[in-house]
Structures are given as structure tokens and as C-alpha cells.
């Protein structure tokens, strides 16, 4: 996060089962928390995959809290909806 400009960048890559690049994405957002930025990047990737009609995927993330919330079946959907 760059406090001087109050913006941050998110992005990701969608690859096929052979690790071949399909599409990449990047977006500039108004500065928020690091967690919200990580979650937003994940959400953007999911929307791209969904819009492409892909029904199976493997996601790689390095934010332990985001991973825990996504894996926890009872885990605070209200916390995730704030990203939208």
C-alpha cells in the first residue's frame, strides 16, 4: 500500500492445468487494508474464471487469514462480503 497516493494495485493470473497462461488481470483500488486487497484480488480472479465458464479451479493464496475464512464452513461470511 502506498500511503502517499492512497491507492494500491491488485492482480493475478489464470492458468490451465498445464500451467499455461490463459489471462492476467490487474486493477488499481482505493487504499484499504491488506486483507481487503488480498480478498478483492481473489474475488476478481473468481469472477473472471466464472465468466469464462470454467467450473473447476485451484487457487493459490498466501494470506493465512483469507485461507482460513474460505476453508471454515462457519466462518463469517459477513467478513468476506465487506470486500464487495
N, C-alpha and C positions, 0 to 999 in steps of 0.2 A: 504494500500500500504506500502510495506517495502522498504524504501529508501536505506537501507544497501545492499540489493540484487538486487534491480531494477526489481523485479518480484512480481506478485500478483496472487491470486487464485480466481477463479470464480466457481460457481456451482449452481445446482438446483435439484429439484425433480419433477417427473411427477407422478401424482396420478390419479386414476379413480374417477368416480362420487361418490363413497362411501368413498373417501379419502384413499383408499388402495394404497400403494406404487407400482408403476409399474417399474420405472427405475430412477436412480440418475445419475448425471454427475458432473464431476469436471475437471478443466483444469488450468494449470499454464500459465500465459501470461507475456510477457514483460510489465513492468510498463507503464501505460498510465494515463489518467485522471480517476477519479472515475466514471464520467458519461460514458466514453467509456467502462469501465469494466462492469458497470451495463447493458449497451446496448448489449455488447457482450454476457453476460450471458443469456440475454433474447433471443438473436438470436440463440444461441446454443440450448436452450430449444425448440424454434420453429422448428429448423431443425430436432431435434430428434422426435418431435411429427409428423411432416410432413412425415419423413421417415418411421414412424410406421404406416402410413396410417390413422391416426386419423384426422377427419375433423372438430371436434368441441372441443373447449377448453376454459377454463377460466384461465387467467394469473393473478398472484398477484405480484406486484412490489411495492417498497417503494421509488422510485426515482421520485419525483414530475415532474421534467423536462422531463424525459423519458415518463412518462404517458401523459403529455400534448402534446408532439410531436406525440405520437401514436394516440391520440384522435383527434388531429387537422387535418381536411381533407386537409388543405392547408399548413400544417406545415413542411416545409423544409426537403423534402426527401434527399436533399444533405447533411444535418447534420447527418442523420442516415446512409447513405452509407459510411461515413468515418470509421465506425466501422468495416466494412467488410475488 
